[in-house]
Amino acid sequence: MCGRLEKNSKGLQIHHISYKNLGHEDVANDLICLCGRCHILIHAYYNRKRA
């Protein structure tokens, strides 16, 4: 989302866009790479949206 890595980051993290294909993901459509901060933010967004 941000286009960069955090300074003290351990690298990119994989986020599942959809869990329907868990274990058999289509990399182009089901996964996205995010920095740690953006990964936390996207989960917080989805948790607020569900509430």
Sequence and secondary structure as in RCSB ss.txt:
>XXXX:A:sequence
MCGRLEKNSKGLQIHHISYKNLGHEDVANDLICLCGRCHILIHAYYNRKRA
>XXXX:A:secstr
  SS  TT    EEEES STTTTS  HHHHEEEE HHHHHHHHHHHHHHH 
